[in-house]
Amino acid sequence: DLAICGKNHMKKRLLEVRRRILMTLIHNVGLPFLLKFREPKPWYYSHQQLRELPKGTWGRELADLLDRNNYQLLRNYEHHDAKHVLLGYDMDEVSEVRLQFFFFGNRRYTFPVLSTVTVGMILMPEYWPLFFKEFKKGRTLPEINKFDLPNMMHLPLVEVRGIMKII
């Protein structure tokens, strides 16, 4: 029993170290670095304005997800956060890598996508079947980046998913 307890403790520690590595790479390295180079895309809502949209709208669902995770809407990452809601991904490290695999399948070949996919493949081998599933899902859907996301925030999320064939 002591050996099993020791293994469980070690596994929990390793998972925590992995989580910290991924979150550091994403939030402390990747985001600040990319903000210096990324061209801003149009976005028309503040976090508070999203909160004021009717329940069930894509924008309100985005505000609610950010609030549940104690996050703020980040300049130049509004589209990314909106896609978490659109595609049904939470904002933890596994969901972030799943989202990036979806993007990769959806023909998005940017540095953040490729680097996150690579790191996810190295650090999270137990999720490979799930990542492959997300890749295939992305491959089957229309390219999400071709839609005018900010102008759809006021629409019901279920309607937007129907328009984009995300059912």
ChimeraX commands (.cxc) that place a marker at each C-alpha (Angstrom):
marker #1 position 0.00,0.00,0.00 radius 0.5
marker #1 position 2.85,2.36,0.79 radius 0.5
marker #1 position 4.35,1.76,-2.68 radius 0.5
marker #1 position 1.00,2.55,-4.34 radius 0.5
marker #1 position 0.66,5.74,-2.27 radius 0.5
marker #1 position 4.17,6.73,-3.30 radius 0.5
marker #1 position 3.41,6.12,-6.99 radius 0.5
marker #1 position 0.18,8.11,-6.80 radius 0.5
marker #1 position 1.96,10.99,-5.10 radius 0.5
marker #1 position 4.72,10.94,-7.72 radius 0.5
marker #1 position 2.18,10.88,-10.54 radius 0.5
marker #1 position 0.33,13.86,-9.06 radius 0.5
marker #1 position 3.60,15.77,-8.73 radius 0.5
marker #1 position 4.56,15.01,-12.33 radius 0.5
marker #1 position 1.15,16.11,-13.59 radius 0.5
marker #1 position 1.47,19.35,-11.62 radius 0.5
marker #1 position 4.96,19.98,-13.03 radius 0.5
marker #1 position 3.63,19.35,-16.54 radius 0.5
marker #1 position 0.71,21.71,-15.94 radius 0.5
marker #1 position 3.06,24.43,-14.73 radius 0.5
marker #1 position 5.36,23.99,-17.71 radius 0.5
marker #1 position 2.48,24.24,-20.18 radius 0.5
marker #1 position 0.83,27.20,-18.46 radius 0.5
marker #1 position 4.15,29.02,-18.20 radius 0.5
marker #1 position 4.89,28.43,-21.87 radius 0.5
marker #1 position 1.42,29.60,-22.87 radius 0.5
marker #1 position 0.81,32.54,-20.52 radius 0.5
marker #1 position 4.25,33.79,-19.50 radius 0.5
marker #1 position 6.26,33.14,-22.65 radius 0.5
marker #1 position 3.95,32.68,-25.63 radius 0.5
marker #1 position 1.35,35.38,-25.03 radius 0.5
marker #1 position 3.73,38.25,-24.20 radius 0.5
marker #1 position 6.04,37.29,-27.07 radius 0.5
marker #1 position 3.25,37.06,-29.62 radius 0.5
marker #1 position 1.63,40.32,-28.50 radius 0.5
marker #1 position 4.73,42.10,-29.81 radius 0.5
marker #1 position 4.29,40.70,-33.32 radius 0.5
marker #1 position 0.62,39.90,-33.80 radius 0.5
marker #1 position -1.43,42.33,-35.84 radius 0.5
marker #1 position -4.56,43.24,-33.89 radius 0.5
marker #1 position -7.81,41.89,-35.31 radius 0.5
marker #1 position -10.98,43.94,-34.97 radius 0.5
marker #1 position -12.90,43.35,-31.74 radius 0.5
marker #1 position -15.88,45.42,-30.66 radius 0.5
marker #1 position -16.67,44.34,-27.11 radius 0.5
marker #1 position -15.15,44.86,-23.70 radius 0.5
marker #1 position -15.40,42.10,-21.10 radius 0.5
marker #1 position -18.17,44.06,-19.39 radius 0.5
marker #1 position -20.11,44.51,-22.63 radius 0.5
marker #1 position -19.96,40.76,-23.20 radius 0.5
marker #1 position -21.37,40.23,-19.68 radius 0.5
marker #1 position -24.32,42.45,-20.59 radius 0.5
marker #1 position -25.34,40.40,-23.64 radius 0.5
marker #1 position -28.33,38.07,-23.20 radius 0.5
marker #1 position -27.77,34.62,-21.72 radius 0.5
marker #1 position -27.13,32.02,-24.39 radius 0.5
marker #1 position -25.39,34.39,-26.76 radius 0.5
marker #1 position -21.86,33.56,-27.81 radius 0.5
marker #1 position -20.51,36.74,-26.23 radius 0.5
marker #1 position -22.23,36.15,-22.89 radius 0.5
marker #1 position -21.00,32.55,-22.84 radius 0.5
marker #1 position -17.48,33.88,-23.45 radius 0.5
marker #1 position -17.77,36.34,-20.55 radius 0.5
marker #1 position -19.13,33.59,-18.30 radius 0.5
marker #1 position -16.25,31.23,-19.18 radius 0.5
marker #1 position -13.68,33.95,-18.53 radius 0.5
marker #1 position -15.35,34.81,-15.21 radius 0.5
marker #1 position -15.49,31.15,-14.09 radius 0.5
marker #1 position -11.75,30.87,-14.71 radius 0.5
marker #1 position -10.92,34.29,-13.21 radius 0.5
marker #1 position -9.50,35.47,-16.54 radius 0.5
marker #1 position -9.83,38.79,-18.28 radius 0.5
marker #1 position -10.34,39.36,-21.97 radius 0.5
marker #1 position -6.81,39.82,-23.34 radius 0.5
marker #1 position -6.12,42.31,-26.11 radius 0.5
marker #1 position -5.43,40.48,-29.37 radius 0.5
marker #1 position -6.57,37.15,-27.89 radius 0.5
marker #1 position -10.31,37.80,-27.92 radius 0.5
marker #1 position -10.78,35.62,-31.01 radius 0.5
marker #1 position -8.84,32.78,-29.42 radius 0.5
marker #1 position -10.88,32.89,-26.21 radius 0.5
marker #1 position -14.11,33.06,-28.21 radius 0.5
marker #1 position -13.10,29.86,-30.01 radius 0.5
marker #1 position -12.79,28.07,-26.65 radius 0.5
marker #1 position -16.50,28.72,-26.14 radius 0.5
marker #1 position -17.52,28.07,-29.74 radius 0.5
marker #1 position -15.82,24.69,-29.82 radius 0.5
marker #1 position -16.64,23.70,-26.24 radius 0.5
marker #1 position -13.14,23.67,-24.76 radius 0.5
marker #1 position -12.44,24.71,-21.19 radius 0.5
marker #1 position -9.37,26.80,-20.35 radius 0.5
marker #1 position -7.14,24.23,-18.65 radius 0.5
marker #1 position -3.90,22.90,-20.13 radius 0.5
marker #1 position -5.40,19.75,-21.69 radius 0.5
marker #1 position -8.21,21.75,-23.29 radius 0.5
marker #1 position -5.72,24.29,-24.63 radius 0.5
marker #1 position -3.71,21.57,-26.35 radius 0.5
marker #1 position -6.93,19.96,-27.66 radius 0.5
marker #1 position -7.93,23.34,-29.10 radius 0.5
marker #1 position -4.57,23.72,-30.82 radius 0.5
marker #1 position -4.92,20.25,-32.35 radius 0.5
marker #1 position -8.34,21.30,-33.63 radius 0.5
marker #1 position -6.74,24.42,-35.18 radius 0.5
marker #1 position -4.00,22.30,-36.74 radius 0.5
marker #1 position -6.66,20.07,-38.31 radius 0.5
marker #1 position -8.58,23.17,-39.35 radius 0.5
marker #1 position -5.60,24.25,-41.47 radius 0.5
marker #1 position -4.15,26.80,-39.08 radius 0.5
marker #1 position -0.36,26.49,-39.27 radius 0.5
marker #1 position 0.89,29.32,-37.09 radius 0.5
marker #1 position 3.81,29.27,-34.69 radius 0.5
marker #1 position 1.56,29.08,-31.57 radius 0.5
marker #1 position -0.41,26.18,-33.04 radius 0.5
marker #1 position 2.64,24.22,-34.16 radius 0.5
marker #1 position 4.57,24.81,-30.95 radius 0.5
marker #1 position 1.65,23.85,-28.69 radius 0.5
marker #1 position 0.94,20.73,-30.74 radius 0.5
marker #1 position 4.60,19.75,-30.50 radius 0.5
marker #1 position 4.83,20.35,-26.76 radius 0.5
marker #1 position 1.53,18.52,-26.24 radius 0.5
marker #1 position 2.80,15.51,-28.17 radius 0.5
marker #1 position 5.94,15.40,-26.04 radius 0.5
marker #1 position 4.46,16.08,-22.60 radius 0.5
marker #1 position 1.04,14.43,-22.92 radius 0.5
marker #1 position 1.34,11.06,-24.66 radius 0.5
marker #1 position -1.64,9.65,-22.76 radius 0.5
marker #1 position -3.87,12.14,-24.66 radius 0.5
marker #1 position -2.68,11.25,-28.18 radius 0.5
marker #1 position -5.95,9.48,-29.11 radius 0.5
marker #1 position -7.95,12.50,-27.93 radius 0.5
marker #1 position -5.62,14.92,-29.76 radius 0.5
marker #1 position -5.98,12.92,-32.97 radius 0.5
marker #1 position -9.76,13.05,-32.58 radius 0.5
marker #1 position -9.58,16.86,-32.24 radius 0.5
marker #1 position -7.35,17.06,-35.32 radius 0.5
marker #1 position -9.89,15.05,-37.34 radius 0.5
marker #1 position -12.74,17.21,-36.05 radius 0.5
marker #1 position -10.90,20.34,-37.18 radius 0.5
marker #1 position -10.25,18.79,-40.58 radius 0.5
marker #1 position -13.96,18.10,-41.17 radius 0.5
marker #1 position -15.27,21.60,-40.35 radius 0.5
marker #1 position -15.13,24.82,-42.34 radius 0.5
marker #1 position -12.14,27.01,-41.56 radius 0.5
marker #1 position -13.20,28.89,-38.42 radius 0.5
marker #1 position -10.89,31.84,-39.16 radius 0.5
marker #1 position -12.83,32.68,-42.31 radius 0.5
marker #1 position -15.86,33.75,-40.26 radius 0.5
marker #1 position -16.33,37.27,-38.87 radius 0.5
marker #1 position -16.29,36.27,-35.21 radius 0.5
marker #1 position -16.72,39.68,-33.52 radius 0.5
marker #1 position -19.90,40.37,-35.48 radius 0.5
marker #1 position -21.42,37.11,-34.24 radius 0.5
marker #1 position -21.02,37.65,-30.48 radius 0.5
marker #1 position -24.61,38.87,-30.12 radius 0.5
marker #1 position -26.04,35.70,-31.72 radius 0.5
marker #1 position -27.18,32.64,-29.78 radius 0.5
marker #1 position -24.24,30.24,-29.46 radius 0.5
marker #1 position -26.34,27.33,-30.75 radius 0.5
marker #1 position -27.14,29.35,-33.90 radius 0.5
marker #1 position -23.46,30.19,-34.50 radius 0.5
marker #1 position -22.51,26.53,-34.09 radius 0.5
marker #1 position -25.16,25.63,-36.65 radius 0.5
marker #1 position -23.87,28.22,-39.12 radius 0.5
marker #1 position -20.35,26.80,-38.74 radius 0.5
marker #1 position -21.56,23.18,-38.75 radius 0.5
marker #1 position -20.30,22.56,-35.20 radius 0.5
marker #1 position -22.96,20.25,-33.88 radius 0.5
marker link #1:1,2 radius 0.2
marker link #1:2,3 radius 0.2
marker link #1:3,4 radius 0.2
marker link #1:4,5 radius 0.2
marker link #1:5,6 radius 0.2
marker link #1:6,7 radius 0.2
marker link #1:7,8 radius 0.2
marker link #1:8,9 radius 0.2
marker link #1:9,10 radius 0.2
marker link #1:10,11 radius 0.2
marker link #1:11,12 radius 0.2
marker link #1:12,13 radius 0.2
marker link #1:13,14 radius 0.2
marker link #1:14,15 radius 0.2
marker link #1:15,16 radius 0.2
marker link #1:16,17 radius 0.2
marker link #1:17,18 radius 0.2
marker link #1:18,19 radius 0.2
marker link #1:19,20 radius 0.2
marker link #1:20,21 radius 0.2
marker link #1:21,22 radius 0.2
marker link #1:22,23 radius 0.2
marker link #1:23,24 radius 0.2
marker link #1:24,25 radius 0.2
marker link #1:25,26 radius 0.2
marker link #1:26,27 radius 0.2
marker link #1:27,28 radius 0.2
marker link #1:28,29 radius 0.2
marker link #1:29,30 radius 0.2
marker link #1:30,31 radius 0.2
marker link #1:31,32 radius 0.2
marker link #1:32,33 radius 0.2
marker link #1:33,34 radius 0.2
marker link #1:34,35 radius 0.2
marker link #1:35,36 radius 0.2
marker link #1:36,37 radius 0.2
marker link #1:37,38 radius 0.2
marker link #1:38,39 radius 0.2
marker link #1:39,40 radius 0.2
marker link #1:40,41 radius 0.2
marker link #1:41,42 radius 0.2
marker link #1:42,43 radius 0.2
marker link #1:43,44 radius 0.2
marker link #1:44,45 radius 0.2
marker link #1:45,46 radius 0.2
marker link #1:46,47 radius 0.2
marker link #1:47,48 radius 0.2
marker link #1:48,49 radius 0.2
marker link #1:49,50 radius 0.2
marker link #1:50,51 radius 0.2
marker link #1:51,52 radius 0.2
marker link #1:52,53 radius 0.2
marker link #1:53,54 radius 0.2
marker link #1:54,55 radius 0.2
marker link #1:55,56 radius 0.2
marker link #1:56,57 radius 0.2
marker link #1:57,58 radius 0.2
marker link #1:58,59 radius 0.2
marker link #1:59,60 radius 0.2
marker link #1:60,61 radius 0.2
marker link #1:61,62 radius 0.2
marker link #1:62,63 radius 0.2
marker link #1:63,64 radius 0.2
marker link #1:64,65 radius 0.2
marker link #1:65,66 radius 0.2
marker link #1:66,67 radius 0.2
marker link #1:67,68 radius 0.2
marker link #1:68,69 radius 0.2
marker link #1:69,70 radius 0.2
marker link #1:70,71 radius 0.2
marker link #1:71,72 radius 0.2
marker link #1:72,73 radius 0.2
marker link #1:73,74 radius 0.2
marker link #1:74,75 radius 0.2
marker link #1:75,76 radius 0.2
marker link #1:76,77 radius 0.2
marker link #1:77,78 radius 0.2
marker link #1:78,79 radius 0.2
marker link #1:79,80 radius 0.2
marker link #1:80,81 radius 0.2
marker link #1:81,82 radius 0.2
marker link #1:82,83 radius 0.2
marker link #1:83,84 radius 0.2
marker link #1:84,85 radius 0.2
marker link #1:85,86 radius 0.2
marker link #1:86,87 radius 0.2
marker link #1:87,88 radius 0.2
marker link #1:88,89 radius 0.2
marker link #1:89,90 radius 0.2
marker link #1:90,91 radius 0.2
marker link #1:91,92 radius 0.2
marker link #1:92,93 radius 0.2
marker link #1:93,94 radius 0.2
marker link #1:94,95 radius 0.2
marker link #1:95,96 radius 0.2
marker link #1:96,97 radius 0.2
marker link #1:97,98 radius 0.2
marker link #1:98,99 radius 0.2
marker link #1:99,100 radius 0.2
marker link #1:100,101 radius 0.2
marker link #1:101,102 radius 0.2
marker link #1:102,103 radius 0.2
marker link #1:103,104 radius 0.2
marker link #1:104,105 radius 0.2
marker link #1:105,106 radius 0.2
marker link #1:106,107 radius 0.2
marker link #1:107,108 radius 0.2
marker link #1:108,109 radius 0.2
marker link #1:109,110 radius 0.2
marker link #1:110,111 radius 0.2
marker link #1:111,112 radius 0.2
marker link #1:112,113 radius 0.2
marker link #1:113,114 radius 0.2
marker link #1:114,115 radius 0.2
marker link #1:115,116 radius 0.2
marker link #1:116,117 radius 0.2
marker link #1:117,118 radius 0.2
marker link #1:118,119 radius 0.2
marker link #1:119,120 radius 0.2
marker link #1:120,121 radius 0.2
marker link #1:121,122 radius 0.2
marker link #1:122,123 radius 0.2
marker link #1:123,124 radius 0.2
marker link #1:124,125 radius 0.2
marker link #1:125,126 radius 0.2
marker link #1:126,127 radius 0.2
marker link #1:127,128 radius 0.2
marker link #1:128,129 radius 0.2
marker link #1:129,130 radius 0.2
marker link #1:130,131 radius 0.2
marker link #1:131,132 radius 0.2
marker link #1:132,133 radius 0.2
marker link #1:133,134 radius 0.2
marker link #1:134,135 radius 0.2
marker link #1:135,136 radius 0.2
marker link #1:136,137 radius 0.2
marker link #1:137,138 radius 0.2
marker link #1:138,139 radius 0.2
marker link #1:139,140 radius 0.2
marker link #1:140,141 radius 0.2
marker link #1:141,142 radius 0.2
marker link #1:142,143 radius 0.2
marker link #1:143,144 radius 0.2
marker link #1:144,145 radius 0.2
marker link #1:145,146 radius 0.2
marker link #1:146,147 radius 0.2
marker link #1:147,148 radius 0.2
marker link #1:148,149 radius 0.2
marker link #1:149,150 radius 0.2
marker link #1:150,151 radius 0.2
marker link #1:151,152 radius 0.2
marker link #1:152,153 radius 0.2
marker link #1:153,154 radius 0.2
marker link #1:154,155 radius 0.2
marker link #1:155,156 radius 0.2
marker link #1:156,157 radius 0.2
marker link #1:157,158 radius 0.2
marker link #1:158,159 radius 0.2
marker link #1:159,160 radius 0.2
marker link #1:160,161 radius 0.2
marker link #1:161,162 radius 0.2
marker link #1:162,163 radius 0.2
marker link #1:163,164 radius 0.2
marker link #1:164,165 radius 0.2
marker link #1:165,166 radius 0.2
marker link #1:166,167 radius 0.2
view
